[in-house]
Amino acid sequence: MNEERKKEHVEICLTKKVNSHHNYWDNVRLFHNALPEVDKSEVNLKVNFLGKQLAAPLVISGMTGGYPEAKKINRNLAIACEKYQIALGVGSQRAALDKPKLEGTYTVIKDYDLPLRIANIGLPQLIQHDKNRALEKVRKCVEMIDANAIALHLNFLQEAIQPEGSTKAKGCLEIIRSIASELGVPLIIKETGAGISYEIAKSLASTKISAIEVGGLSGTSFATIESYRAKAQGDYIREKLGQTFREWGIPTPVSILEVKRACKDRIPIVGTGGIRNGLDAAKSIALGAQIAGIAGAVIREAVSSAEEVAEKVGIMIEELRTACFLCGTRDVADLSKQRVEMWYGHE
Ligand SMILES: Cc1cc2nc3c(=O)[nH]c(=O)nc-3n(C[C@H](O)[C@H](O)[C@H](O)COP(=O)(O)O)c2cc1C
């Protein structure tokens, strides 16, 4: 069932419009610097994230694994990430925990020289277990891909809509607290399209987590993806539910500001949710993210070929460099000191 679901998610992304109607990165503008006083070729995009050096402040966020075709997708992503020395996450490893013969669909990324490999598992799947069993599962995911960090994903919007969703949510913060203090590997808490608020970031900051990936509203809408799945199953109530909640969530730029205010630079932020290009990535860094994350923007390329993913990532890096140059910033840290204009509401 889980295998089918992961496959259907990708297929729906390829054949339907699954993004939120509005992309809030259009409400953010960087200030042009008419006298940059830096040569474009001098712009340095290297960043240190979770103790690893990335050649550019980018991660391809966890998407897939757990069914035979996913191996090719993860391989294509890994080849591009190796070429540009950026971070890569795999999708939820739940399927391989249940069926070890599926491990190869994730472990394929170990064949590539990546600066940062990120394992992945959903908090709704851990909440069913006691703390020790939950920690054991997390450790297995890390070991499986020899990960440098693990992302625990929060996806209660999706779980609330999908027909087979897990909506038990009591005790999540305590599970996070205990895993973060005992794991010994950096733990990233990651939303998947509905964002993280100031209050939740404050609670997370009271634990020993290493980063927050905001996964805000602007791009892939899992409410919409699940609405399409429900429709295919003839489940009219869930189909409508998914449509109603298509625009649910905290817009990514707002979520970055919320988390930054709550964590006061103590916890690095990954700006994910609706990033389409290197200019959006630059905006996310100017608002307070250390690195930007992409998922939906590369799924079509990932299914097709490593060359297409690499071309997309290469363009994004060039756009990021151009944004830095036109802001007059020498490096990524400088970008975070830039003036940013942001407005609410749509035109
Ligand atoms: C096809 C697909 C599958 C995904 N599967 C996972 C997953 O298994 N685990 C996870 O943490 N996030 C998953 N995500 C969420 C992304 O990592 C990301 O948080 C979200 O799509 C928002 O980014 P975007 O707007 O750039 O797509 C998936 C996204 C897509 C498009």
PDBQT file of the ligand as one rigid body, heavy atoms in Angstrom, charges set to zero:
ROOT
HETATM    1  C1  LIG A 401       6.465  13.526  -5.130  1.00  0.00    +0.000 C 
HETATM    2  C2  LIG A 401       6.832  14.054  -3.779  1.00  0.00    +0.000 A 
HETATM    3  C3  LIG A 401       7.051  13.172  -2.745  1.00  0.00    +0.000 A 
HETATM    4  C4  LIG A 401       7.425  13.633  -1.477  1.00  0.00    +0.000 A 
HETATM    5  N1  LIG A 401       7.711  12.738  -0.475  1.00  0.00    +0.000 NA
HETATM    6  C5  LIG A 401       8.214  13.188   0.695  1.00  0.00    +0.000 A 
HETATM    7  C6  LIG A 401       8.698  12.275   1.681  1.00  0.00    +0.000 A 
HETATM    8  O1  LIG A 401       8.649  11.060   1.509  1.00  0.00    +0.000 OA
HETATM    9  N2  LIG A 401       9.215  12.790   2.822  1.00  0.00    +0.000 N 
HETATM   10  C7  LIG A 401       9.281  14.146   3.045  1.00  0.00    +0.000 A 
HETATM   11  O2  LIG A 401       9.793  14.569   4.072  1.00  0.00    +0.000 OA
HETATM   12  N3  LIG A 401       8.822  15.023   2.141  1.00  0.00    +0.000 NA
HETATM   13  C8  LIG A 401       8.306  14.578   0.966  1.00  0.00    +0.000 A 
HETATM   14  N4  LIG A 401       7.891  15.489   0.035  1.00  0.00    +0.000 N 
HETATM   15  C9  LIG A 401       7.836  16.908   0.384  1.00  0.00    +0.000 C 
HETATM   16  C10 LIG A 401       9.008  17.728  -0.099  1.00  0.00    +0.000 C 
HETATM   17  O3  LIG A 401      10.220  17.307   0.485  1.00  0.00    +0.000 OA
HETATM   18  C11 LIG A 401       8.793  19.224   0.206  1.00  0.00    +0.000 C 
HETATM   19  O4  LIG A 401       8.793  19.431   1.592  1.00  0.00    +0.000 OA
HETATM   20  C12 LIG A 401       7.491  19.772  -0.356  1.00  0.00    +0.000 C 
HETATM   21  O5  LIG A 401       7.194  19.181  -1.605  1.00  0.00    +0.000 OA
HETATM   22  C13 LIG A 401       7.538  21.290  -0.546  1.00  0.00    +0.000 C 
HETATM   23  O6  LIG A 401       8.531  21.659  -1.467  1.00  0.00    +0.000 OA
HETATM   24  P1  LIG A 401       8.199  22.043  -3.004  1.00  0.00    +0.000 P 
HETATM   25  O7  LIG A 401       7.129  23.088  -2.963  1.00  0.00    +0.000 OA
HETATM   26  O8  LIG A 401       9.510  22.514  -3.554  1.00  0.00    +0.000 OA
HETATM   27  O9  LIG A 401       7.728  20.799  -3.663  1.00  0.00    +0.000 OA
HETATM   28  C14 LIG A 401       7.534  15.040  -1.243  1.00  0.00    +0.000 A 
HETATM   29  C15 LIG A 401       7.301  15.930  -2.306  1.00  0.00    +0.000 A 
HETATM   30  C16 LIG A 401       6.958  15.458  -3.552  1.00  0.00    +0.000 A 
HETATM   31  C17 LIG A 401       6.738  16.449  -4.661  1.00  0.00    +0.000 C 
ENDROOT
TORSDOF 0
